[in-house]
């Protein structure tokens, strides 16, 4: 389910982010590359000219100037960055955050800065099968898959130590918390359960996940339970309980239908005056009809050669 903006009351309160993403100052890398190559060429020309010139002082000056131009050109070209689609570069200058490059292609920034690559593509994270106790204390197994992406690169890099591990840990914590808050099967018809209210529980999981990972600049796109079952040690007993409940529900439905059919049959017989039924005959007819309609075996008719009272 897609995450909403609501926040559960029992979700952890994360600290306010100290840094937010903003766009870094950069220029097109094509022009910077061209200027850098021209600088290298100019430096080479100065070095060659210094090698062929006659005066010693001028020769040394031209060679030194050429070397400085070449070194400066290479340093300037060190600010070139290749940014692929679905990636971003976080720019830092002497430890300070100087913005994020999201424009794909060849870009140029201050060569004295450091640039760290962060993927902004959509990712999947699937938890291992977790064994927890539900709200009734029954051991259950469950797992979930979360679809997410980095929305704020500055928060992802500076607000948490490792945002990949952070998302993994917080996802497991949210799944465990949801599991202990609700039962696998609710005894109350109006109560929520993990098995009977999958959509509502999944929505609550998405809301809690969003609250947990928002501080890391991560956006939760979707979350789903991929595995939900009783633990093996109680699975057999719980299966018998579910089967018994199904049998009781089926019997209740059969009895309700049989009672309606008996009422309709007696009403029609009385209405058409087919047989004059006193209280004892009605009781006998009701008993016979209920046995035929509610029994799980074929009825065995008994022929009475006398009367009802013999």
Short mmCIF file of the C-alpha atoms (twelve columns), coordinates in Angstrom:
data_MODEL
# 
_entry.id   MODEL 
# 
loop_
_atom_site.group_PDB 
_atom_site.id 
_atom_site.type_symbol 
_atom_site.label_atom_id 
_atom_site.label_alt_id 
_atom_site.label_comp_id 
_atom_site.label_asym_id 
_atom_site.label_seq_id 
_atom_site.Cartn_x 
_atom_site.Cartn_y 
_atom_site.Cartn_z 
_atom_site.pdbx_PDB_model_num 
ATOM 1   C CA . UNK A 1   0.000   0.000   0.000   1 
ATOM 2   C CA . UNK A 2   1.091   3.508   -0.652  1 
ATOM 3   C CA . UNK A 3   2.201   5.417   2.449   1 
ATOM 4   C CA . UNK A 4   0.026   8.236   3.677   1 
ATOM 5   C CA . UNK A 5   0.891   11.389  5.566   1 
ATOM 6   C CA . UNK A 6   -0.700  10.208  8.803   1 
ATOM 7   C CA . UNK A 7   1.593   9.266   11.651  1 
ATOM 8   C CA . UNK A 8   0.728   6.622   14.226  1 
ATOM 9   C CA . UNK A 9   0.699   7.760   17.825  1 
ATOM 10  C CA . UNK A 10  3.082   5.003   18.938  1 
ATOM 11  C CA . UNK A 11  5.633   5.550   16.152  1 
ATOM 12  C CA . UNK A 12  9.124   6.607   17.300  1 
ATOM 13  C CA . UNK A 13  9.818   10.329  17.258  1 
ATOM 14  C CA . UNK A 14  12.840  10.956  15.035  1 
ATOM 15  C CA . UNK A 15  15.093  14.022  15.474  1 
ATOM 16  C CA . UNK A 16  14.591  17.028  13.213  1 
ATOM 17  C CA . UNK A 17  16.960  16.855  10.204  1 
ATOM 18  C CA . UNK A 18  19.874  19.249  10.461  1 
ATOM 19  C CA . UNK A 19  20.477  19.434  6.701   1 
ATOM 20  C CA . UNK A 20  18.205  19.408  3.670   1 
ATOM 21  C CA . UNK A 21  19.044  18.727  0.057   1 
ATOM 22  C CA . UNK A 22  19.547  21.653  -2.313  1 
ATOM 23  C CA . UNK A 23  20.963  21.933  -5.813  1 
ATOM 24  C CA . UNK A 24  24.704  22.299  -6.175  1 
ATOM 25  C CA . UNK A 25  26.236  24.955  -8.396  1 
ATOM 26  C CA . UNK A 26  27.552  23.243  -11.521 1 
ATOM 27  C CA . UNK A 27  28.052  23.943  -15.214 1 
ATOM 28  C CA . UNK A 28  27.933  21.822  -18.315 1 
ATOM 29  C CA . UNK A 29  30.894  19.508  -18.485 1 
ATOM 30  C CA . UNK A 30  31.336  19.804  -22.242 1 
ATOM 31  C CA . UNK A 31  32.551  23.394  -22.062 1 
ATOM 32  C CA . UNK A 32  34.772  22.662  -19.053 1 
ATOM 33  C CA . UNK A 33  36.316  19.671  -20.848 1 
ATOM 34  C CA . UNK A 34  37.004  21.778  -23.947 1 
ATOM 35  C CA . UNK A 35  38.657  24.518  -21.897 1 
ATOM 36  C CA . UNK A 36  40.735  21.952  -20.044 1 
ATOM 37  C CA . UNK A 37  41.961  20.375  -23.271 1 
ATOM 38  C CA . UNK A 38  42.799  23.824  -24.662 1 
ATOM 39  C CA . UNK A 39  44.757  24.513  -21.476 1 
ATOM 40  C CA . UNK A 40  46.732  21.277  -21.894 1 
ATOM 41  C CA . UNK A 41  47.416  22.133  -25.532 1 
ATOM 42  C CA . UNK A 42  48.521  25.672  -24.590 1 
ATOM 43  C CA . UNK A 43  50.825  24.315  -21.917 1 
ATOM 44  C CA . UNK A 44  52.358  21.866  -24.393 1 
ATOM 45  C CA . UNK A 45  52.935  24.673  -26.872 1 
ATOM 46  C CA . UNK A 46  54.684  26.768  -24.203 1 
ATOM 47  C CA . UNK A 47  56.906  23.866  -23.222 1 
ATOM 48  C CA . UNK A 48  57.881  23.194  -26.860 1 
ATOM 49  C CA . UNK A 49  58.501  26.888  -27.455 1 
ATOM 50  C CA . UNK A 50  60.695  27.033  -24.364 1 
ATOM 51  C CA . UNK A 51  62.708  24.070  -25.621 1 
ATOM 52  C CA . UNK A 52  63.540  25.746  -28.939 1 
ATOM 53  C CA . UNK A 53  64.008  29.342  -27.812 1 
ATOM 54  C CA . UNK A 54  67.551  30.659  -27.589 1 
ATOM 55  C CA . UNK A 55  67.696  32.662  -24.317 1 
ATOM 56  C CA . UNK A 56  68.209  30.677  -21.116 1 
ATOM 57  C CA . UNK A 57  65.976  32.855  -18.948 1 
ATOM 58  C CA . UNK A 58  63.162  32.887  -21.476 1 
ATOM 59  C CA . UNK A 59  63.503  29.141  -22.008 1 
ATOM 60  C CA . UNK A 60  63.132  28.429  -18.309 1 
ATOM 61  C CA . UNK A 61  60.219  30.846  -17.992 1 
ATOM 62  C CA . UNK A 62  58.337  29.301  -20.920 1 
ATOM 63  C CA . UNK A 63  58.875  25.740  -19.673 1 
ATOM 64  C CA . UNK A 64  57.766  26.602  -16.132 1 
ATOM 65  C CA . UNK A 65  54.736  28.498  -17.447 1 
ATOM 66  C CA . UNK A 66  53.833  25.589  -19.722 1 
ATOM 67  C CA . UNK A 67  54.108  23.074  -16.864 1 
ATOM 68  C CA . UNK A 68  51.943  25.270  -14.621 1 
ATOM 69  C CA . UNK A 69  49.300  25.619  -17.338 1 
ATOM 70  C CA . UNK A 70  49.219  21.845  -17.924 1 
ATOM 71  C CA . UNK A 71  48.984  21.092  -14.190 1 
ATOM 72  C CA . UNK A 72  46.259  23.735  -13.756 1 
ATOM 73  C CA . UNK A 73  44.303  22.309  -16.689 1 
ATOM 74  C CA . UNK A 74  44.442  18.785  -15.234 1 
ATOM 75  C CA . UNK A 75  43.395  20.081  -11.811 1 
ATOM 76  C CA . UNK A 76  40.471  21.956  -13.375 1 
ATOM 77  C CA . UNK A 77  39.382  18.854  -15.283 1 
ATOM 78  C CA . UNK A 78  39.323  17.031  -11.968 1 
ATOM 79  C CA . UNK A 79  36.004  18.795  -11.329 1 
ATOM 80  C CA . UNK A 80  34.305  16.837  -14.139 1 
ATOM 81  C CA . UNK A 81  31.655  14.336  -13.085 1 
ATOM 82  C CA . UNK A 82  29.702  11.721  -15.002 1 
ATOM 83  C CA . UNK A 83  26.150  11.561  -13.571 1 
ATOM 84  C CA . UNK A 84  24.031  8.669   -14.837 1 
ATOM 85  C CA . UNK A 85  20.200  8.701   -14.807 1 
ATOM 86  C CA . UNK A 86  18.923  7.522   -11.427 1 
ATOM 87  C CA . UNK A 87  22.052  8.755   -9.630  1 
ATOM 88  C CA . UNK A 88  23.071  11.867  -7.734  1 
ATOM 89  C CA . UNK A 89  26.355  13.322  -6.532  1 
ATOM 90  C CA . UNK A 90  26.553  14.871  -3.056  1 
ATOM 91  C CA . UNK A 91  29.127  17.689  -3.115  1 
ATOM 92  C CA . UNK A 92  31.234  18.603  -0.057  1 
ATOM 93  C CA . UNK A 93  33.867  21.298  0.298   1 
ATOM 94  C CA . UNK A 94  36.201  20.871  3.287   1 
ATOM 95  C CA . UNK A 95  33.512  18.949  5.168   1 
ATOM 96  C CA . UNK A 96  30.648  21.320  4.396   1 
ATOM 97  C CA . UNK A 97  27.664  20.245  2.320   1 
ATOM 98  C CA . UNK A 98  27.589  22.294  -0.885  1 
ATOM 99  C CA . UNK A 99  24.583  20.758  -2.648  1 
ATOM 100 C CA . UNK A 100 23.582  17.788  -4.771  1 
ATOM 101 C CA . UNK A 101 23.952  17.262  -8.510  1 
ATOM 102 C CA . UNK A 102 20.917  15.465  -9.962  1 
ATOM 103 C CA . UNK A 103 21.235  16.576  -13.603 1 
ATOM 104 C CA . UNK A 104 22.468  13.626  -15.601 1 
ATOM 105 C CA . UNK A 105 25.319  13.883  -18.065 1 
ATOM 106 C CA . UNK A 106 28.767  15.475  -17.787 1 
ATOM 107 C CA . UNK A 107 28.863  18.231  -15.143 1 
ATOM 108 C CA . UNK A 108 31.662  20.360  -13.692 1 
ATOM 109 C CA . UNK A 109 32.000  21.659  -10.125 1 
ATOM 110 C CA . UNK A 110 34.784  23.084  -8.018  1 
ATOM 111 C CA . UNK A 111 37.659  20.562  -8.342  1 
ATOM 112 C CA . UNK A 112 38.550  21.026  -4.659  1 
ATOM 113 C CA . UNK A 113 35.248  19.471  -3.606  1 
ATOM 114 C CA . UNK A 114 34.575  15.795  -2.925  1 
ATOM 115 C CA . UNK A 115 31.626  14.115  -4.654  1 
ATOM 116 C CA . UNK A 116 29.914  11.012  -3.337  1 
ATOM 117 C CA . UNK A 117 27.602  8.984   -5.549  1 
ATOM 118 C CA . UNK A 118 24.158  7.972   -4.232  1 
ATOM 119 C CA . UNK A 119 21.610  5.958   -6.174  1 
ATOM 120 C CA . UNK A 120 18.120  7.465   -6.366  1 
ATOM 121 C CA . UNK A 121 16.616  4.459   -8.138  1 
ATOM 122 C CA . UNK A 122 13.675  2.500   -6.725  1 
ATOM 123 C CA . UNK A 123 14.829  -0.392  -4.514  1 
ATOM 124 C CA . UNK A 124 13.309  -3.478  -2.932  1 
ATOM 125 C CA . UNK A 125 14.003  -4.747  0.549   1 
ATOM 126 C CA . UNK A 126 12.578  -8.088  1.678   1 
ATOM 127 C CA . UNK A 127 12.861  -9.067  5.308   1 
ATOM 128 C CA . UNK A 128 13.722  -12.551 6.438   1 
ATOM 129 C CA . UNK A 129 10.922  -14.684 7.867   1 
ATOM 130 C CA . UNK A 130 10.481  -13.315 11.395  1 
ATOM 131 C CA . UNK A 131 9.090   -15.338 14.280  1 
ATOM 132 C CA . UNK A 132 7.121   -13.217 16.763  1 
ATOM 133 C CA . UNK A 133 4.136   -13.507 19.103  1 
ATOM 134 C CA . UNK A 134 0.874   -11.902 18.021  1 
ATOM 135 C CA . UNK A 135 -1.479  -9.933  20.286  1 
ATOM 136 C CA . UNK A 136 -2.858  -13.191 21.749  1 
ATOM 137 C CA . UNK A 137 0.615   -14.569 22.432  1 
ATOM 138 C CA . UNK A 138 0.519   -17.119 19.600  1 
ATOM 139 C CA . UNK A 139 3.853   -17.600 17.804  1 
ATOM 140 C CA . UNK A 140 3.556   -16.649 14.141  1 
ATOM 141 C CA . UNK A 141 5.888   -16.254 11.184  1 
ATOM 142 C CA . UNK A 142 5.768   -13.293 8.829   1 
ATOM 143 C CA . UNK A 143 7.865   -11.451 6.277   1 
ATOM 144 C CA . UNK A 144 7.390   -8.260  4.273   1 
ATOM 145 C CA . UNK A 145 8.756   -6.546  1.185   1 
ATOM 146 C CA . UNK A 146 9.244   -2.774  1.027   1 
ATOM 147 C CA . UNK A 147 9.655   -0.669  -2.117  1 
ATOM 148 C CA . UNK A 148 11.567  2.537   -1.415  1 
ATOM 149 C CA . UNK A 149 13.930  5.137   -2.814  1 
ATOM 150 C CA . UNK A 150 16.161  7.940   -1.568  1 
ATOM 151 C CA . UNK A 151 14.270  11.207  -1.766  1 
ATOM 152 C CA . UNK A 152 16.671  13.537  0.102   1 
ATOM 153 C CA . UNK A 153 20.312  12.657  -0.580  1 
ATOM 154 C CA . UNK A 154 21.659  15.034  2.073   1 
ATOM 155 C CA . UNK A 155 19.621  13.397  4.839   1 
ATOM 156 C CA . UNK A 156 20.499  9.920   3.610   1 
ATOM 157 C CA . UNK A 157 24.219  10.695  3.758   1 
ATOM 158 C CA . UNK A 158 24.493  12.945  6.811   1 
ATOM 159 C CA . UNK A 159 21.561  12.138  9.130   1 
ATOM 160 C CA . UNK A 160 22.228  8.391   9.528   1 
ATOM 161 C CA . UNK A 161 25.397  6.344   9.584   1 
ATOM 162 C CA . UNK A 162 24.372  3.880   6.844   1 
ATOM 163 C CA . UNK A 163 20.984  4.477   5.244   1 
ATOM 164 C CA . UNK A 164 20.837  0.973   3.703   1 
ATOM 165 C CA . UNK A 165 21.287  -0.698  7.080   1 
ATOM 166 C CA . UNK A 166 18.974  1.877   8.665   1 
ATOM 167 C CA . UNK A 167 16.119  1.021   6.284   1 
ATOM 168 C CA . UNK A 168 16.684  -2.702  6.826   1 
ATOM 169 C CA . UNK A 169 16.645  -2.426  10.624  1 
ATOM 170 C CA . UNK A 170 13.666  -0.085  10.796  1 
ATOM 171 C CA . UNK A 171 11.658  -2.276  8.407   1 
ATOM 172 C CA . UNK A 172 12.183  -5.298  10.636  1 
ATOM 173 C CA . UNK A 173 11.278  -3.255  13.715  1 
ATOM 174 C CA . UNK A 174 8.059   -1.991  12.105  1 
ATOM 175 C CA . UNK A 175 7.014   -5.494  11.019  1 
ATOM 176 C CA . UNK A 176 7.617   -6.860  14.518  1 
ATOM 177 C CA . UNK A 177 5.690   -3.993  16.104  1 
ATOM 178 C CA . UNK A 178 2.688   -4.472  13.815  1 
ATOM 179 C CA . UNK A 179 2.721   -8.230  14.506  1 
ATOM 180 C CA . UNK A 180 2.551   -7.855  18.288  1 
ATOM 181 C CA . UNK A 181 -0.194  -5.208  18.070  1 
ATOM 182 C CA . UNK A 182 -2.731  -7.392  16.251  1 
ATOM 183 C CA . UNK A 183 -3.778  -11.059 16.438  1 
ATOM 184 C CA . UNK A 184 -3.393  -13.513 13.590  1 
ATOM 185 C CA . UNK A 185 -7.143  -14.265 13.819  1 
ATOM 186 C CA . UNK A 186 -9.423  -12.013 15.850  1 
ATOM 187 C CA . UNK A 187 -11.964 -13.570 18.242  1 
ATOM 188 C CA . UNK A 188 -13.969 -10.349 18.017  1 
ATOM 189 C CA . UNK A 189 -15.851 -9.849  14.762  1 
ATOM 190 C CA . UNK A 190 -15.201 -6.095  14.850  1 
ATOM 191 C CA . UNK A 191 -11.498 -6.405  15.710  1 
ATOM 192 C CA . UNK A 192 -8.643  -6.182  13.214  1 
ATOM 193 C CA . UNK A 193 -6.549  -9.252  12.499  1 
ATOM 194 C CA . UNK A 194 -3.450  -9.890  10.423  1 
ATOM 195 C CA . UNK A 195 -5.165  -12.512 8.265   1 
ATOM 196 C CA . UNK A 196 -8.662  -11.069 8.016   1 
ATOM 197 C CA . UNK A 197 -7.788  -7.386  7.486   1 
ATOM 198 C CA . UNK A 198 -4.741  -7.518  5.239   1 
ATOM 199 C CA . UNK A 199 -5.384  -4.180  3.523   1 
ATOM 200 C CA . UNK A 200 -5.868  -2.223  6.763   1 
ATOM 201 C CA . UNK A 201 -2.839  -3.809  8.423   1 
ATOM 202 C CA . UNK A 202 -0.677  -3.163  5.356   1 
ATOM 203 C CA . UNK A 203 -1.717  0.489   5.426   1 
ATOM 204 C CA . UNK A 204 -0.729  0.758   9.083   1 
ATOM 205 C CA . UNK A 205 2.628   -0.865  8.272   1 
ATOM 206 C CA . UNK A 206 3.269   1.688   5.505   1 
ATOM 207 C CA . UNK A 207 2.409   4.611   7.802   1 
ATOM 208 C CA . UNK A 208 4.712   3.357   10.556  1 
ATOM 209 C CA . UNK A 209 7.545   2.680   8.112   1 
ATOM 210 C CA . UNK A 210 7.280   6.188   6.730   1 
ATOM 211 C CA . UNK A 211 7.517   7.656   10.223  1 
ATOM 212 C CA . UNK A 212 10.567  5.522   11.009  1 
ATOM 213 C CA . UNK A 213 12.660  6.176   7.880   1 
ATOM 214 C CA . UNK A 214 11.649  9.759   7.105   1 
ATOM 215 C CA . UNK A 215 14.652  11.092  9.027   1 
ATOM 216 C CA . UNK A 216 16.972  9.306   6.569   1 
ATOM 217 C CA . UNK A 217 15.445  11.042  3.552   1 
ATOM 218 C CA . UNK A 218 13.830  7.794   2.372   1 
ATOM 219 C CA . UNK A 219 10.408  7.617   0.726   1 
ATOM 220 C CA . UNK A 220 8.341   4.438   1.148   1 
ATOM 221 C CA . UNK A 221 6.503   3.678   -2.095  1 
ATOM 222 C CA . UNK A 222 4.796   0.427   -1.129  1 
ATOM 223 C CA . UNK A 223 4.922   -2.275  1.536   1 
ATOM 224 C CA . UNK A 224 3.367   -5.734  1.540   1 
ATOM 225 C CA . UNK A 225 3.365   -8.841  3.697   1 
ATOM 226 C CA . UNK A 226 4.805   -11.727 1.683   1 
ATOM 227 C CA . UNK A 227 4.525   -14.463 4.316   1 
ATOM 228 C CA . UNK A 228 2.055   -14.924 7.152   1 
ATOM 229 C CA . UNK A 229 1.490   -18.200 8.978   1 
ATOM 230 C CA . UNK A 230 1.362   -19.785 12.395  1 
ATOM 231 C CA . UNK A 231 4.640   -21.148 13.722  1 
ATOM 232 C CA . UNK A 232 5.130   -24.877 13.008  1 
ATOM 233 C CA . UNK A 233 4.755   -25.891 16.667  1 
ATOM 234 C CA . UNK A 234 1.137   -24.669 16.831  1 
ATOM 235 C CA . UNK A 235 0.146   -24.805 13.173  1 
ATOM 236 C CA . UNK A 236 -1.593  -28.192 13.520  1 
ATOM 237 C CA . UNK A 237 -3.628  -27.145 16.565  1 
ATOM 238 C CA . UNK A 238 -4.626  -23.842 14.961  1 
ATOM 239 C CA . UNK A 239 -5.633  -25.653 11.779  1 
ATOM 240 C CA . UNK A 240 -7.968  -27.865 13.810  1 
ATOM 241 C CA . UNK A 241 -9.412  -24.768 15.454  1 
ATOM 242 C CA . UNK A 242 -10.026 -23.140 12.075  1 
ATOM 243 C CA . UNK A 243 -11.617 -26.331 10.750  1 
ATOM 244 C CA . UNK A 244 -13.880 -26.581 13.808  1 
ATOM 245 C CA . UNK A 245 -14.927 -22.968 13.359  1 
ATOM 246 C CA . UNK A 246 -15.702 -23.621 9.693   1 
ATOM 247 C CA . UNK A 247 -17.785 -26.694 10.584  1 
ATOM 248 C CA . UNK A 248 -19.753 -24.761 13.225  1 
ATOM 249 C CA . UNK A 249 -20.406 -21.910 10.796  1 
ATOM 250 C CA . UNK A 250 -21.549 -24.348 8.108   1 
ATOM 251 C CA . UNK A 251 -23.856 -26.175 10.535  1 
ATOM 252 C CA . UNK A 252 -25.338 -22.877 11.702  1 
ATOM 253 C CA . UNK A 253 -26.101 -21.926 8.104   1 
ATOM 254 C CA . UNK A 254 -27.648 -25.340 7.405   1 
ATOM 255 C CA . UNK A 255 -29.869 -25.147 10.490  1 
ATOM 256 C CA . UNK A 256 -31.006 -21.607 9.626   1 
ATOM 257 C CA . UNK A 257 -31.930 -22.743 6.131   1 
ATOM 258 C CA . UNK A 258 -33.652 -25.896 7.372   1 
ATOM 259 C CA . UNK A 259 -35.785 -23.957 9.857   1 
ATOM 260 C CA . UNK A 260 -36.943 -21.640 7.083   1 
ATOM 261 C CA . UNK A 261 -37.811 -24.568 4.829   1 
ATOM 262 C CA . UNK A 262 -39.768 -26.332 7.610   1 
ATOM 263 C CA . UNK A 263 -41.700 -23.171 8.394   1 
ATOM 264 C CA . UNK A 264 -42.561 -22.718 4.730   1 
ATOM 265 C CA . UNK A 265 -43.594 -26.377 4.349   1 
ATOM 266 C CA . UNK A 266 -45.947 -26.332 7.362   1 
ATOM 267 C CA . UNK A 267 -47.399 -22.991 6.304   1 
ATOM 268 C CA . UNK A 268 -48.219 -24.290 2.810   1 
ATOM 269 C CA . UNK A 269 -49.704 -27.539 4.122   1 
ATOM 270 C CA . UNK A 270 -51.896 -25.587 6.518   1 
ATOM 271 C CA . UNK A 271 -52.812 -23.019 3.884   1 
ATOM 272 C CA . UNK A 272 -53.897 -25.631 1.313   1 
ATOM 273 C CA . UNK A 273 -55.580 -27.774 3.979   1 
ATOM 274 C CA . UNK A 274 -53.798 -30.911 2.764   1 
ATOM 275 C CA . UNK A 275 -53.607 -32.568 6.192   1 
ATOM 276 C CA . UNK A 276 -55.160 -31.611 9.481   1 
ATOM 277 C CA . UNK A 277 -52.100 -31.251 11.703  1 
ATOM 278 C CA . UNK A 278 -52.461 -31.106 15.429  1 
ATOM 279 C CA . UNK A 279 -49.579 -30.151 17.746  1 
ATOM 280 C CA . UNK A 280 -48.225 -33.726 17.969  1 
ATOM 281 C CA . UNK A 281 -48.275 -34.252 14.222  1 
ATOM 282 C CA . UNK A 282 -46.588 -30.904 13.627  1 
ATOM 283 C CA . UNK A 283 -43.874 -31.863 16.100  1 
ATOM 284 C CA . UNK A 284 -43.342 -35.190 14.334  1 
ATOM 285 C CA . UNK A 285 -43.191 -33.520 10.922  1 
ATOM 286 C CA . UNK A 286 -40.770 -30.878 12.145  1 
ATOM 287 C CA . UNK A 287 -38.550 -33.584 13.649  1 
ATOM 288 C CA . UNK A 288 -38.529 -35.642 10.469  1 
ATOM 289 C CA . UNK A 289 -37.870 -32.661 8.206   1 
ATOM 290 C CA . UNK A 290 -35.046 -31.383 10.393  1 
ATOM 291 C CA . UNK A 291 -33.401 -34.812 10.398  1 
ATOM 292 C CA . UNK A 292 -33.639 -35.032 6.612   1 
ATOM 293 C CA . UNK A 293 -32.442 -31.483 5.961   1 
ATOM 294 C CA . UNK A 294 -29.687 -31.274 8.594   1 
ATOM 295 C CA . UNK A 295 -28.347 -34.801 8.479   1 
ATOM 296 C CA . UNK A 296 -25.013 -35.467 6.766   1 
ATOM 297 C CA . UNK A 297 -26.206 -38.851 5.481   1 
ATOM 298 C CA . UNK A 298 -29.007 -39.930 3.181   1 
ATOM 299 C CA . UNK A 299 -32.352 -40.340 4.933   1 
ATOM 300 C CA . UNK A 300 -33.613 -43.893 5.539   1 
ATOM 301 C CA . UNK A 301 -37.439 -43.846 5.296   1 
ATOM 302 C CA . UNK A 302 -39.478 -45.948 7.724   1 
ATOM 303 C CA . UNK A 303 -42.872 -47.213 6.516   1 
ATOM 304 C CA . UNK A 304 -45.580 -47.020 9.159   1 
ATOM 305 C CA . UNK A 305 -48.490 -49.419 8.434   1 
ATOM 306 C CA . UNK A 306 -50.499 -48.147 11.340  1 
ATOM 307 C CA . UNK A 307 -51.279 -44.635 12.434  1 
ATOM 308 C CA . UNK A 308 -49.147 -41.966 14.014  1 
ATOM 309 C CA . UNK A 309 -50.533 -42.865 17.425  1 
ATOM 310 C CA . UNK A 310 -49.832 -46.636 17.240  1 
# 
